Amino acid sequence: MAKDGLSTDEKSSGTFDGLRASNVHMLSDETTVVASSDGGSDRDLVAQAVAGSRAAFATLVKRHQQRIHSLLERLCGCPETARDLAQETFLSAFRHLNTFEQRSEFFTWLYRIACNHAASANRRRRPQALPVAVASPIAAGTSVSARMEQAELKQRLALALNQLDEGQRQAVVLCDMQGATYEEIAETLDIPVGTVRSRLHRGRMRLRQLVHNL
């Protein structure tokens, strides 16, 4: 029996495949995130999942899948790739859940896994820049000319974002698009807060230059 309460066979067959098929694979485009009160706290759910509860881990997936998919879409610039990486992120989290020491928030640990998967994917291929990955939807009722201008700005921003180096892109996306604090980013990327500030400053400056020149 493994330390997390699941045997190796259970992880590699029934339990693991069940999570893949019934929950992890179902990374939808829903905008509703399950409230933190649904099913208990993340810490409680992690403890239950480590003890062998598939339902607890399924709740964690449902609770965090939208944020993880959004993060990955912005980091890699491709919705299809982001969907695959989101699944890989949750599968990695499931495999290594017993190593989560709960010294940080679960979503911060999950962000770190997602960023690592995105960085690996970006090293293997040049990201495809897609406007949908970086900005909010254009408001209904906006004039045609204004909508065209917003769409063009979104495309330029997406192209510029994908030209930043990996560290700057991660910092900008986590802070300016995901709303993470400097401390959360530092913990996610395992770097000092001062480095977060430096990457953000340089990334934002570079982003402005790129958007202006596109």
C-alpha positions as CSV (number, residue, x, y, z in Angstrom):
1,M,0.0,0.0,0.0
2,A,1.4,3.4,-1.0
3,K,1.7,6.3,1.5
4,D,-1.3,8.1,0.1
5,G,-3.6,5.1,0.8
6,L,-3.8,3.9,-2.8
7,S,-2.0,0.8,-4.0
8,T,0.2,1.1,-7.1
9,D,-2.3,-1.1,-9.0
10,E,-5.2,1.2,-8.0
11,K,-3.4,4.2,-9.2
12,S,-2.4,2.8,-12.5
13,S,-5.7,1.1,-13.3
14,G,-9.2,1.5,-11.7
15,T,-8.8,4.6,-9.5
16,F,-6.6,6.5,-11.9
17,D,-8.5,5.6,-15.1
18,G,-11.7,6.4,-13.3
19,L,-10.5,9.9,-12.5
20,R,-9.2,10.3,-16.1
21,A,-12.5,9.3,-17.7
22,S,-15.1,10.7,-15.3
23,N,-13.5,13.9,-14.0
24,V,-10.1,15.0,-15.2
25,H,-11.0,14.6,-18.8
26,M,-14.1,16.7,-18.4
27,L,-12.3,20.0,-18.5
28,S,-15.1,22.2,-19.8
29,D,-15.4,25.8,-20.7
30,E,-17.9,26.5,-17.9
31,T,-17.4,29.9,-16.2
32,T,-18.9,28.8,-12.9
33,V,-16.3,27.7,-10.4
34,V,-17.5,25.4,-7.5
35,A,-17.7,27.4,-4.3
36,S,-15.0,26.7,-1.7
37,S,-17.7,25.7,0.7
38,D,-18.9,22.9,-1.5
39,G,-17.4,19.6,-0.2
40,G,-15.2,21.2,2.4
41,S,-11.9,23.1,2.4
42,D,-9.1,22.2,0.0
43,R,-7.1,20.9,2.9
44,D,-9.9,18.6,4.0
45,L,-10.4,17.3,0.5
46,V,-6.7,16.7,-0.1
47,A,-6.6,14.6,3.1
48,Q,-9.6,12.6,2.0
49,A,-8.1,12.1,-1.5
50,V,-4.8,11.0,0.0
51,A,-6.8,8.5,2.1
52,G,-8.3,7.1,-1.1
53,S,-11.4,9.1,-1.8
54,R,-11.9,9.6,-5.6
55,A,-14.9,11.8,-4.9
56,A,-12.8,14.2,-2.9
57,F,-10.3,14.6,-5.7
58,A,-13.1,15.0,-8.2
59,T,-14.3,17.9,-6.2
60,L,-10.9,19.5,-6.2
61,V,-10.8,19.1,-10.0
62,K,-14.2,20.7,-10.4
63,R,-13.3,23.5,-8.1
64,H,-10.0,24.5,-9.8
65,Q,-10.3,23.4,-13.4
66,Q,-11.5,26.7,-14.8
67,R,-8.6,28.7,-13.2
68,I,-6.0,26.1,-14.3
69,H,-7.4,25.9,-17.9
70,S,-7.5,29.8,-18.0
71,L,-3.9,30.0,-16.8
72,L,-2.6,27.4,-19.3
73,E,-4.5,29.0,-22.2
74,R,-2.8,32.2,-21.5
75,L,0.7,30.7,-21.0
76,C,0.6,28.6,-24.1
77,G,-1.8,30.6,-26.3
78,C,-3.7,27.6,-27.6
79,P,-7.0,26.3,-26.2
80,E,-6.5,22.7,-27.4
81,T,-3.0,22.5,-25.9
82,A,-4.3,24.2,-22.7
83,R,-7.0,21.5,-22.4
84,D,-4.4,18.7,-22.7
85,L,-2.0,20.4,-20.3
86,A,-4.9,20.9,-17.8
87,Q,-5.5,17.2,-17.9
88,E,-1.8,16.5,-17.4
89,T,-1.7,18.9,-14.5
90,F,-4.5,17.2,-12.6
91,L,-3.1,13.8,-13.4
92,S,0.3,14.9,-12.1
93,A,-1.4,16.3,-9.0
94,F,-3.2,13.0,-8.4
95,R,-0.1,11.0,-8.8
96,H,1.9,13.2,-6.3
97,L,-0.9,14.2,-4.0
98,N,0.8,12.5,-1.0
99,T,3.9,14.8,-1.5
100,F,1.7,17.9,-0.9
101,E,2.8,19.1,2.5
102,Q,0.0,21.7,2.9
103,R,2.5,24.5,3.8
104,S,1.0,26.4,1.0
105,E,-2.5,26.7,-0.5
106,F,-3.5,23.7,-2.7
107,F,-4.2,26.0,-5.7
108,T,-0.7,27.5,-5.4
109,W,0.8,24.0,-5.6
110,L,-1.5,23.2,-8.5
111,Y,-0.4,26.4,-10.3
112,R,3.2,25.4,-9.9
113,I,2.5,22.0,-11.6
114,A,0.6,23.8,-14.4
115,C,3.4,26.3,-15.0
116,N,5.9,23.5,-15.2
117,H,3.8,21.7,-17.8
118,A,3.3,24.9,-19.8
119,A,7.0,25.7,-19.7
120,S,7.9,22.1,-21.0
121,A,5.3,22.4,-23.7
122,N,6.5,25.8,-24.8
123,R,10.1,24.5,-25.1
124,R,8.8,21.8,-27.4
125,R,6.9,24.0,-29.7
126,R,6.3,27.7,-30.6
127,P,3.0,28.8,-29.0
128,Q,0.1,29.6,-31.2
129,A,-1.1,33.1,-30.3
130,L,-4.9,33.2,-29.9
131,P,-6.7,36.4,-28.8
132,V,-9.2,34.4,-26.7
133,A,-6.4,33.5,-24.3
134,V,-5.6,36.9,-23.0
135,A,-8.6,39.2,-22.6
136,S,-12.2,39.3,-21.5
137,P,-15.0,38.9,-23.9
138,I,-16.1,42.1,-25.8
139,A,-19.2,43.5,-24.1
140,A,-22.5,43.1,-26.0
141,G,-23.9,46.3,-27.4
142,T,-20.4,47.7,-28.3
143,S,-20.4,49.5,-31.6
144,V,-19.0,47.6,-34.6
145,S,-15.9,49.9,-34.9
146,A,-15.2,49.7,-31.2
147,R,-15.6,45.9,-31.3
148,M,-13.1,45.7,-34.2
149,E,-10.6,47.9,-32.3
150,Q,-11.0,45.7,-29.2
151,A,-10.6,42.5,-31.2
152,E,-7.4,43.9,-32.8
153,L,-6.0,44.9,-29.5
154,K,-6.7,41.4,-28.1
155,Q,-4.8,39.9,-31.0
156,R,-1.9,42.2,-30.7
157,L,-1.7,41.5,-26.9
158,A,-1.8,37.8,-27.5
159,L,1.0,38.0,-30.0
160,A,3.0,40.2,-27.8
161,L,2.5,38.0,-24.7
162,N,3.8,35.0,-26.6
163,Q,7.0,36.8,-27.4
164,L,7.9,37.3,-23.8
165,D,10.4,35.0,-22.3
166,E,8.9,32.2,-20.1
167,G,9.7,33.8,-16.7
168,Q,8.3,37.2,-17.7
169,R,5.2,35.6,-19.3
170,Q,4.5,33.5,-16.2
171,A,4.8,36.5,-13.9
172,V,2.6,38.8,-16.0
173,V,-0.1,36.1,-16.6
174,L,-0.2,35.1,-12.9
175,C,-0.3,38.7,-11.6
176,D,-2.2,40.7,-14.2
177,M,-4.5,38.0,-15.6
178,Q,-5.0,35.5,-12.8
179,G,-4.9,38.0,-9.9
180,A,-2.2,36.3,-7.9
181,T,-0.3,38.3,-5.3
182,Y,3.5,38.7,-5.4
183,E,3.8,36.3,-2.5
184,E,1.7,33.7,-4.3
185,I,3.7,34.0,-7.5
186,A,6.9,33.7,-5.6
187,E,5.7,30.5,-4.0
188,T,4.3,29.2,-7.3
189,L,7.5,29.8,-9.2
190,D,9.8,29.1,-6.3
191,I,11.6,32.4,-6.6
192,P,12.1,35.4,-4.3
193,V,9.5,38.2,-4.2
194,G,12.2,40.6,-5.5
195,T,12.6,38.4,-8.6
196,V,8.8,38.5,-9.1
197,R,8.8,42.3,-9.0
198,S,11.7,42.4,-11.5
199,R,10.1,40.0,-13.9
200,L,6.8,41.8,-13.7
201,H,8.5,45.2,-14.3
202,R,10.5,44.0,-17.3
203,G,7.7,41.9,-18.7
204,R,5.2,44.8,-18.6
205,M,7.6,47.2,-20.2
206,R,8.4,44.6,-22.9
207,L,4.7,43.9,-23.4
208,R,4.0,47.6,-23.9
209,Q,6.8,47.9,-26.5
210,L,5.7,44.8,-28.4
211,V,2.0,45.8,-28.5
212,H,3.0,49.3,-29.7
213,N,5.2,47.9,-32.5
214,L,2.8,45.3,-33.8
